[in-house]
Amino acid sequence: MRHQKAGAKLGRTSSHREAMFRNMVTSLFKHQRIRTTEAKAKAIRSWADHVITLAKRGDLHARRQVLSIIREKAVAHKLFEEATERFGGISGGYTRVVKIGRRPGDAAPVSLVELVSTTGTQPKKAAPKPTVTATPPPAPTTTETAPATEAETPAEEAAAPEETAPAEKTAVGEETAAVEAEETPAEASGETESAQPEAEETSVAEKAEGEESEETDTRKTE
């Protein structure tokens, strides 16, 4: 049974396979993408992710480990200069495998391996927890304003009669004046009517006295 023998053999010995992967990783970081069969593309991803993780660490030991894999020093130095800025926002998944068809001749599935460009991205921050705000107690203004309005209404009612009293007095005075004005012509007319019968009575009495005096005069002459 094949215990602890993970990974594809790819029809090669271990030394041949490791040398092939080192060359492919060097070409990948040099040209940013390479085209190969699907089995080799899936196997090279773990190598490329491991190299980028060492380059992000950036110490001397990591540099020596990377130089043991990458065969060109210029490519390794460039990787260390750009790793933090380019891949600092993510913690894995630095490569991408894209299927592009089949190879002519043996019809082997061909894939494109390329580095993920994450320049300018920032690490994701945990979403802030929603702040639970306690509901404020009901405003006491409603209970306090009610007595105030009640207290204000009697004052307004008390002030209203004071203001309206002079107006009522003037109205009453005007009514009384009108009534007196209506009554005075009636009284005047009544006085004139009563004066006329008295004048008539006096004239009748004077006539009667004149007649009596005439009768007495006639009698004396006789």
VOSE-219098 format. One line per field, with one value per residue: residue number from 1; chain; residue in one letter; x, y, z of N, C-alpha, C in turn. Coordinates in nm, 2 decimals. Each point is the difference from the previous one (the first is absolute). Example, Ala and Ser with C-alpha at 12.3 -4.5 7.8 and 13.67 -1.06 7.14 Angstrom:
<recs>
nr: [1 2]
kette: [A A]
rest: [A S]
nc1: [1.32 -0.04]
nc2: [-0.57 0.11]
nc3: [0.78 -0.07]
cac1: [-0.09 0.09]
cac2: [0.12 0.11]
cac3: [0.00 0.00]
cc1: [0.09 -0.08]
cc2: [0.12 0.11]
cc3: [0.00 0.08]
</recs>
This chain:
<recs>
nr: [1 2 3 4 5 6 7 8 9 10 11 12 13 14 15 16 17 18 19 20 21 22 23 24 25 26 27 28 29 30 31 32 33 34 35 36 37 38 39 40 41 42 43 44 45 46 47 48 49 50 51 52 53 54 55 56 57 58 59 60 61 62 63 64 65 66 67 68 69 70 71 72 73 74 75 76 77 78 79 80 81 82 83 84 85 86 87 88 89 90 91 92 93 94 95 96 97 98 99 100 101 102 103 104 105 106 107 108 109 110 111 112 113 114 115 116 117 118 119 120 121 122 123 124 125 126 127 128 129 130 131 132 133 134 135 136 137 138 139 140 141 142 143 144 145 146 147 148 149 150 151 152 153 154 155 156 157 158 159 160 161 162 163 164 165 166 167 168 169 170 171 172 173 174 175 176 177 178 179 180 181 182 183 184 185 186 187 188 189 190 191 192 193 194 195 196 197 198 199 200 201 202 203 204 205 206 207 208 209 210 211 212 213 214 215 216 217 218 219 220 221 222]
kette: [A A A A A A A A A A A A A A A A A A A A A A A A A A A A A A A A A A A A A A A A A A A A A A A A A A A A A A A A A A A A A A A A A A A A A A A A A A A A A A A A A A A A A A A A A A A A A A A A A A A A A A A A A A A A A A A A A A A A A A A A A A A A A A A A A A A A A A A A A A A A A A A A A A A A A A A A A A A A A A A A A A A A A A A A A A A A A A A A A A A A A A A A A A A A A A A A A A A A A A A A A A A A A A A A A A A A A A A A A A A A A A]
rest: [M R H Q K A G A K L G R T S S H R E A M F R N M V T S L F K H Q R I R T T E A K A K A I R S W A D H V I T L A K R G D L H A R R Q V L S I I R E K A V A H K L F E E A T E R F G G I S G G Y T R V V K I G R R P G D A A P V S L V E L V S T T G T Q P K K A A P K P T V T A T P P P A P T T T E T A P A T E A E T P A E E A A A P E E T A P A E K T A V G E E T A A V E A E E T P A E A S G E T E S A Q P E A E E T S V A E K A E G E E S E E T D T R K T E]
nc1: [0.08 -0.05 0.06 -0.04 -0.07 -0.03 -0.07 -0.01 0.02 -0.09 0.01 0.05 0.13 0.03 0.13 -0.05 -0.10 0.09 0.09 -0.10 -0.04 0.13 0.02 -0.11 0.03 0.12 -0.05 -0.07 0.09 0.07 -0.09 -0.02 0.02 -0.04 0.02 -0.08 0.03 -0.12 0.06 0.09 -0.10 -0.08 0.11 0.01 -0.13 0.02 0.08 -0.08 -0.10 0.08 0.04 -0.12 -0.04 0.10 -0.03 -0.12 0.06 0.08 0.02 0.12 -0.05 -0.10 0.09 0.07 -0.12 -0.04 0.12 -0.04 -0.11 0.01 0.02 -0.07 0.12 0.01 -0.06 0.08 0.10 -0.04 -0.01 0.11 0.04 -0.07 0.05 0.06 0.05 0.04 0.05 0.02 -0.09 0.07 -0.06 -0.03 0.01 0.13 -0.04 -0.01 -0.08 0.02 -0.10 0.08 -0.03 0.03 0.10 0.04 -0.04 0.01 -0.05 0.12 -0.08 -0.01 0.07 -0.05 0.12 -0.06 0.07 -0.06 -0.05 0.06 0.06 0.02 -0.01 -0.10 0.06 -0.08 -0.08 0.00 -0.12 -0.01 0.00 -0.12 0.00 -0.02 -0.09 0.01 -0.13 0.00 -0.02 -0.13 0.00 0.04 0.03 -0.05 0.06 0.11 -0.01 -0.06 0.07 0.10 -0.05 -0.03 0.13 0.04 -0.09 0.00 0.13 0.00 -0.08 0.09 0.10 -0.07 -0.06 0.12 0.04 -0.10 0.03 0.11 0.03 -0.02 0.09 0.09 -0.01 0.01 0.10 0.05 -0.03 0.05 0.10 0.00 -0.02 0.09 0.08 -0.03 0.03 0.10 0.00 -0.01 0.09 0.08 -0.03 0.02 0.11 0.03 -0.03 0.07 0.10 -0.03 -0.03 0.11 0.06 -0.05 0.04 0.12 0.01 -0.05 0.09 0.10 -0.04 0.00 0.11 0.05 -0.06 0.05 0.12 -0.02 -0.04 0.10 0.07 -0.05 0.02 0.12 0.02 -0.06]
nc2: [-0.12 0.10 -0.03 0.12 -0.02 0.12 0.05 0.07 -0.12 0.02 -0.13 0.06 -0.01 -0.02 -0.04 -0.07 -0.05 0.00 -0.04 -0.07 -0.02 -0.01 -0.06 -0.07 -0.01 -0.02 -0.08 -0.05 0.01 -0.06 -0.08 -0.02 -0.08 -0.12 -0.07 -0.09 -0.13 -0.05 -0.12 0.05 0.06 -0.10 -0.07 0.09 0.00 -0.12 -0.02 0.05 -0.06 -0.11 0.03 0.03 -0.11 -0.06 0.04 -0.03 -0.11 -0.01 -0.10 -0.01 -0.07 0.08 0.09 -0.06 -0.02 0.12 0.04 -0.09 0.08 0.13 -0.02 0.10 0.06 0.05 -0.12 -0.06 0.09 -0.01 -0.13 0.01 0.07 -0.08 -0.10 0.09 0.07 -0.10 -0.08 0.12 0.02 -0.11 -0.11 0.00 -0.11 -0.01 -0.12 0.00 -0.11 0.02 -0.08 -0.03 -0.12 -0.06 -0.07 0.06 -0.11 0.03 0.12 0.03 0.00 0.12 0.06 0.11 0.00 0.08 0.11 0.00 0.10 0.03 0.07 0.06 -0.14 0.02 -0.05 -0.10 0.10 -0.04 -0.03 0.13 -0.04 -0.03 0.13 -0.06 0.09 0.03 -0.05 0.13 0.03 -0.02 0.10 0.05 0.05 -0.11 -0.07 0.06 -0.01 -0.12 -0.01 0.02 -0.08 -0.09 0.02 -0.01 -0.11 -0.03 0.02 -0.08 -0.10 0.01 -0.01 -0.09 -0.03 0.02 -0.07 -0.09 0.03 0.08 -0.10 -0.09 0.07 0.02 -0.13 -0.03 0.09 -0.06 -0.12 0.04 0.05 -0.11 -0.07 0.08 -0.02 -0.13 0.00 0.09 -0.05 -0.13 0.02 0.05 -0.11 -0.08 0.08 0.00 -0.13 -0.02 0.07 -0.06 -0.11 0.02 0.03 -0.11 -0.07 0.07 -0.03 -0.13 -0.01 0.05 -0.08 -0.11 0.04 0.02 -0.11 -0.06 0.05 -0.05 -0.12 0.00 0.03 -0.09 -0.09 0.05 -0.01 -0.11]
nc3: [0.00 -0.06 0.12 0.04 -0.11 0.05 -0.09 -0.11 -0.05 -0.08 0.03 0.11 0.02 0.13 -0.03 -0.10 0.08 0.10 -0.08 -0.05 0.13 0.03 -0.11 0.03 0.13 -0.04 -0.09 0.10 0.09 -0.10 -0.05 0.13 -0.10 0.01 -0.10 0.06 0.02 0.01 -0.01 -0.09 -0.05 0.03 -0.05 -0.09 0.02 0.06 -0.10 -0.09 0.06 0.01 -0.12 -0.04 0.08 -0.05 -0.12 0.04 0.04 -0.11 0.09 0.05 0.10 -0.01 -0.01 0.09 0.06 -0.03 0.03 0.10 -0.02 0.01 -0.12 0.00 0.04 -0.13 -0.04 0.08 -0.04 -0.12 0.02 0.07 -0.11 -0.07 0.07 0.08 -0.10 -0.07 0.10 0.05 -0.09 -0.05 0.05 -0.12 -0.09 -0.01 -0.04 -0.13 -0.02 -0.12 -0.03 -0.09 0.03 -0.12 0.03 -0.11 -0.05 0.13 -0.03 0.06 0.11 -0.05 0.09 0.04 0.05 0.08 0.04 0.12 -0.07 0.11 -0.09 0.12 0.02 0.09 0.11 0.00 0.04 0.12 -0.04 0.02 0.13 -0.02 0.02 0.11 -0.04 0.13 -0.01 -0.03 0.13 0.01 -0.09 0.12 -0.12 -0.04 0.11 -0.03 -0.13 0.03 0.12 -0.07 -0.09 0.10 0.04 -0.13 -0.02 0.13 -0.02 -0.11 0.07 0.11 -0.09 -0.05 0.12 0.06 -0.10 0.02 0.14 -0.03 -0.08 0.10 0.08 -0.09 -0.02 0.14 0.01 -0.11 0.05 0.12 -0.07 -0.07 0.11 0.06 -0.11 0.01 0.13 -0.02 -0.12 0.06 0.09 -0.10 -0.08 0.11 0.03 -0.13 0.00 0.12 -0.06 -0.11 0.07 0.07 -0.11 -0.05 0.12 0.00 -0.13 0.02 0.10 -0.07 -0.10 0.09 0.05 -0.13 -0.02 0.11 -0.03 -0.13 0.05 0.08 -0.11 -0.08 0.10 0.02 -0.12 0.00]
cac1: [-0.08 0.08 -0.02 0.08 0.06 -0.09 0.06 0.01 0.13 0.02 0.09 0.13 0.06 -0.02 0.09 -0.04 -0.12 0.03 0.07 -0.09 -0.08 0.08 0.01 -0.13 -0.02 0.09 -0.06 -0.13 0.03 0.07 -0.09 -0.14 -0.09 0.05 -0.10 0.04 -0.12 -0.08 0.06 0.11 -0.05 -0.05 0.11 0.09 -0.06 0.05 0.14 0.00 -0.06 0.10 0.11 -0.05 -0.01 0.14 0.04 -0.07 0.07 0.11 0.12 0.11 -0.03 -0.10 0.07 0.08 -0.09 -0.05 0.11 0.02 -0.10 0.00 0.14 0.05 0.00 -0.07 -0.14 -0.02 0.01 -0.12 -0.12 0.01 -0.03 -0.14 -0.10 -0.08 -0.10 -0.09 -0.08 -0.02 -0.14 -0.07 0.08 0.00 -0.06 0.08 0.00 -0.13 0.01 -0.10 0.00 0.00 -0.03 0.08 0.13 -0.01 0.10 -0.05 -0.13 0.01 -0.06 0.10 -0.04 0.09 0.03 0.04 0.00 -0.11 0.04 -0.07 0.06 -0.09 -0.11 0.03 -0.06 -0.14 -0.01 -0.12 -0.11 -0.03 -0.12 -0.10 -0.01 -0.14 -0.03 -0.12 -0.11 -0.01 -0.13 -0.08 0.03 -0.09 -0.06 -0.15 -0.07 0.03 -0.07 -0.14 -0.04 0.03 -0.11 -0.11 0.01 -0.01 -0.13 -0.07 0.05 -0.06 -0.14 -0.01 0.04 -0.10 -0.11 0.05 0.01 -0.13 -0.09 -0.03 -0.08 -0.14 -0.06 -0.03 -0.11 -0.12 -0.02 -0.07 -0.14 -0.08 -0.01 -0.09 -0.13 -0.04 -0.03 -0.13 -0.11 -0.02 -0.10 -0.14 -0.04 -0.03 -0.13 -0.10 -0.02 -0.07 -0.14 -0.07 -0.01 -0.11 -0.13 -0.01 -0.02 -0.14 -0.09 0.01 -0.08 -0.14 -0.04 0.00 -0.12 -0.12 0.01 -0.04 -0.15 -0.06 0.01 -0.09 -0.14 -0.01 0.00 -0.13 -0.10 0.01 -0.05 -0.14]
cac2: [0.12 0.13 0.09 0.12 0.03 0.10 0.06 -0.07 -0.04 0.06 -0.09 0.04 -0.02 0.11 0.11 0.06 0.08 0.12 0.09 0.05 0.09 0.11 0.07 0.06 0.11 0.12 0.06 0.06 0.13 0.09 0.04 0.02 -0.11 -0.11 -0.09 -0.14 -0.09 0.02 -0.07 0.08 0.13 -0.02 -0.03 0.11 0.10 -0.01 0.05 0.15 0.06 -0.01 0.10 0.13 0.02 0.03 0.14 0.10 0.00 0.09 -0.01 -0.06 -0.14 -0.01 0.03 -0.12 -0.11 0.03 -0.02 -0.14 -0.05 0.08 -0.02 0.13 0.09 0.12 -0.03 -0.01 0.13 0.07 -0.06 0.05 0.15 0.02 -0.09 0.06 0.10 -0.07 -0.11 0.03 0.01 -0.13 -0.09 -0.13 0.01 0.10 -0.04 -0.03 -0.10 0.02 -0.10 0.06 -0.10 -0.12 0.01 -0.08 -0.12 -0.11 0.05 0.01 0.13 0.10 0.10 0.12 0.04 0.14 0.06 0.09 0.13 0.06 0.13 0.11 -0.05 0.00 -0.11 0.02 0.03 -0.06 0.10 0.04 -0.05 0.10 0.05 -0.01 0.12 -0.02 0.09 0.10 0.00 0.10 0.14 0.05 0.13 -0.02 0.01 0.13 0.11 0.00 0.09 0.14 0.05 0.01 0.12 0.12 0.03 0.09 0.14 0.06 0.02 0.12 0.12 0.03 0.09 0.13 0.07 0.02 0.07 0.13 0.00 -0.02 0.12 0.10 -0.05 0.03 0.14 0.04 -0.05 0.08 0.13 -0.02 -0.02 0.13 0.09 -0.05 0.03 0.14 0.05 -0.04 0.09 0.13 0.00 -0.01 0.12 0.09 -0.05 0.03 0.15 0.04 -0.01 0.10 0.13 0.00 0.02 0.14 0.09 -0.02 0.06 0.14 0.03 -0.01 0.12 0.11 -0.01 0.04 0.14 0.07 -0.02 0.09 0.14 0.02 0.00 0.12 0.11 -0.01]
cac3: [0.00 -0.01 0.11 0.00 -0.13 -0.06 -0.12 -0.13 -0.04 -0.14 -0.09 0.02 0.13 0.10 -0.03 -0.13 0.02 0.08 -0.09 -0.09 0.07 0.03 -0.13 -0.03 0.09 -0.04 -0.12 0.04 0.06 -0.10 -0.11 0.06 -0.04 -0.09 -0.06 0.02 0.01 0.12 0.11 0.05 0.05 0.13 0.09 0.02 0.08 0.13 0.00 -0.01 0.13 0.10 -0.03 0.03 0.14 0.05 -0.05 0.09 0.13 -0.03 0.07 -0.07 -0.02 -0.11 -0.12 -0.04 -0.04 -0.13 -0.09 -0.03 -0.09 -0.12 -0.06 -0.04 0.12 -0.03 0.02 0.14 0.07 -0.05 0.07 0.14 0.01 -0.04 0.07 0.11 -0.06 -0.09 0.06 0.14 0.04 0.01 0.07 -0.08 -0.13 -0.07 -0.15 -0.07 -0.11 -0.10 -0.10 -0.13 -0.11 -0.01 -0.08 -0.13 -0.01 0.09 0.05 0.15 0.04 0.02 0.09 0.01 0.14 0.01 0.13 0.02 0.02 0.12 0.03 0.04 0.08 0.14 0.07 0.04 0.14 0.06 0.00 0.14 0.06 0.01 0.13 0.05 0.07 0.09 -0.03 0.10 0.06 -0.06 0.04 0.10 -0.04 -0.02 0.13 0.06 -0.07 0.02 0.11 -0.04 -0.08 0.08 0.09 -0.08 -0.04 0.09 -0.01 -0.12 0.02 0.09 -0.07 -0.11 0.05 0.02 -0.13 -0.06 0.08 -0.06 -0.13 0.04 0.06 -0.11 -0.07 0.08 0.00 -0.13 0.00 0.08 -0.06 -0.11 0.06 0.05 -0.11 -0.05 0.10 0.01 -0.09 0.04 0.11 -0.05 -0.07 0.10 0.07 -0.09 0.00 0.13 0.00 -0.09 0.07 0.10 -0.06 -0.05 0.12 0.04 -0.09 0.03 0.13 -0.02 -0.07 0.09 0.09 -0.08 -0.02 0.13 0.02 -0.08 0.05 0.12 -0.04 -0.05 0.11 0.07 -0.08 0.01]
cc1: [0.09 -0.03 0.11 0.08 -0.10 0.07 0.01 0.14 0.04 0.10 0.14 0.05 -0.01 0.10 -0.03 -0.12 0.03 0.08 -0.10 -0.09 0.08 0.01 -0.14 -0.03 0.08 -0.06 -0.13 0.03 0.07 -0.10 -0.15 -0.10 0.07 -0.11 0.06 -0.12 -0.07 0.05 0.12 -0.04 -0.05 0.11 0.09 -0.06 0.05 0.14 0.00 -0.06 0.10 0.11 -0.05 -0.02 0.14 0.04 -0.08 0.06 0.12 0.13 0.11 -0.02 -0.10 0.06 0.08 -0.08 -0.05 0.11 0.03 -0.10 0.01 0.15 0.06 -0.01 -0.08 -0.15 -0.03 0.00 -0.13 -0.12 0.00 -0.04 -0.15 -0.10 -0.09 -0.11 -0.10 -0.09 -0.02 -0.15 -0.07 0.10 0.01 -0.06 0.07 0.00 -0.14 0.02 -0.12 0.01 -0.01 -0.02 0.09 0.12 -0.02 0.11 -0.05 -0.13 0.00 -0.06 0.11 -0.06 0.10 0.01 0.05 -0.01 -0.12 0.05 -0.09 0.06 -0.10 -0.11 0.05 -0.06 -0.14 -0.01 -0.14 -0.10 -0.03 -0.13 -0.10 -0.02 -0.15 -0.02 -0.13 -0.10 -0.02 -0.14 -0.09 0.02 -0.11 -0.07 -0.15 -0.07 0.02 -0.08 -0.15 -0.05 0.03 -0.11 -0.12 0.01 -0.01 -0.14 -0.08 0.05 -0.06 -0.14 -0.02 0.03 -0.11 -0.11 0.05 0.01 -0.13 -0.09 -0.02 -0.09 -0.15 -0.07 -0.04 -0.13 -0.13 -0.03 -0.07 -0.14 -0.09 -0.02 -0.11 -0.14 -0.05 -0.04 -0.14 -0.11 -0.03 -0.10 -0.14 -0.04 -0.04 -0.13 -0.11 -0.02 -0.08 -0.15 -0.07 -0.02 -0.12 -0.14 -0.01 -0.02 -0.15 -0.10 0.00 -0.08 -0.15 -0.04 -0.01 -0.13 -0.12 0.00 -0.05 -0.15 -0.07 0.01 -0.09 -0.14 -0.02 -0.01 -0.14 -0.11 0.01 -0.06 -0.15 -0.06]
cc2: [0.13 0.09 0.11 0.02 0.08 0.07 -0.09 -0.04 0.06 -0.08 0.04 -0.04 0.12 0.12 0.07 0.09 0.12 0.10 0.06 0.11 0.13 0.09 0.07 0.11 0.12 0.07 0.07 0.14 0.10 0.05 0.03 -0.10 -0.10 -0.09 -0.14 -0.09 0.02 -0.06 0.07 0.14 -0.02 -0.04 0.12 0.11 0.00 0.05 0.16 0.07 -0.01 0.10 0.14 0.03 0.02 0.14 0.11 0.00 0.09 0.00 -0.07 -0.15 -0.03 0.03 -0.12 -0.11 0.03 -0.02 -0.14 -0.06 0.08 0.00 0.14 0.10 0.13 -0.01 -0.01 0.13 0.09 -0.04 0.05 0.15 0.02 -0.08 0.06 0.10 -0.07 -0.10 0.02 0.00 -0.13 -0.10 -0.14 0.02 0.10 -0.03 -0.04 -0.09 0.02 -0.10 0.07 -0.10 -0.12 0.02 -0.08 -0.11 -0.11 0.04 0.01 0.14 0.10 0.11 0.12 0.03 0.14 0.05 0.09 0.14 0.07 0.13 0.10 -0.05 0.00 -0.12 0.03 0.01 -0.06 0.11 0.04 -0.05 0.12 0.04 0.00 0.12 -0.02 0.10 0.10 0.00 0.11 0.14 0.05 0.13 -0.01 0.02 0.13 0.12 0.00 0.09 0.15 0.05 0.02 0.13 0.13 0.04 0.08 0.14 0.07 0.04 0.12 0.13 0.04 0.08 0.14 0.08 0.03 0.08 0.14 0.00 -0.03 0.12 0.10 -0.05 0.03 0.14 0.05 -0.05 0.09 0.14 -0.01 -0.01 0.14 0.09 -0.04 0.05 0.15 0.06 -0.03 0.09 0.14 0.01 -0.01 0.13 0.10 -0.04 0.05 0.16 0.05 -0.01 0.11 0.14 0.01 0.02 0.14 0.09 -0.01 0.07 0.16 0.05 0.00 0.12 0.12 0.01 0.04 0.15 0.09 0.00 0.09 0.15 0.04 0.01 0.14 0.12 0.00 0.05]
cc3: [0.00 0.11 -0.01 -0.13 -0.08 -0.12 -0.12 -0.03 -0.14 -0.08 0.02 0.13 0.08 -0.04 -0.13 0.03 0.08 -0.09 -0.10 0.07 0.03 -0.13 -0.03 0.09 -0.03 -0.13 0.03 0.06 -0.09 -0.10 0.05 -0.04 -0.09 -0.05 0.01 0.01 0.13 0.12 0.06 0.05 0.14 0.10 0.03 0.09 0.15 0.01 0.00 0.12 0.11 -0.02 0.04 0.15 0.06 -0.03 0.09 0.14 0.00 0.08 -0.07 -0.02 -0.11 -0.13 -0.05 -0.04 -0.14 -0.11 -0.03 -0.10 -0.14 -0.05 -0.04 0.11 -0.03 0.02 0.15 0.07 -0.04 0.08 0.14 0.01 -0.03 0.08 0.10 -0.06 -0.09 0.06 0.15 0.04 0.01 0.07 -0.07 -0.13 -0.09 -0.15 -0.04 -0.11 -0.09 -0.11 -0.14 -0.12 0.01 -0.09 -0.13 0.00 0.10 0.08 0.15 0.04 0.04 0.09 0.01 0.15 0.01 0.14 0.01 0.04 0.11 0.04 0.04 0.09 0.15 0.06 0.05 0.15 0.05 0.01 0.15 0.05 0.01 0.15 0.04 0.09 0.08 -0.04 0.11 0.06 -0.07 0.06 0.10 -0.04 -0.01 0.13 0.07 -0.06 0.02 0.12 -0.04 -0.09 0.08 0.09 -0.08 -0.04 0.10 0.00 -0.12 0.02 0.09 -0.07 -0.10 0.06 0.02 -0.13 -0.06 0.08 -0.05 -0.12 0.04 0.06 -0.11 -0.08 0.08 0.00 -0.13 0.00 0.09 -0.06 -0.11 0.06 0.05 -0.12 -0.06 0.09 0.00 -0.10 0.04 0.12 -0.04 -0.06 0.11 0.07 -0.09 -0.01 0.12 0.01 -0.08 0.07 0.11 -0.06 -0.05 0.12 0.05 -0.09 0.02 0.13 -0.02 -0.08 0.09 0.09 -0.07 -0.02 0.13 0.03 -0.08 0.05 0.12 -0.03 -0.06 0.10 0.08 -0.08 0.00 0.13]
</recs>
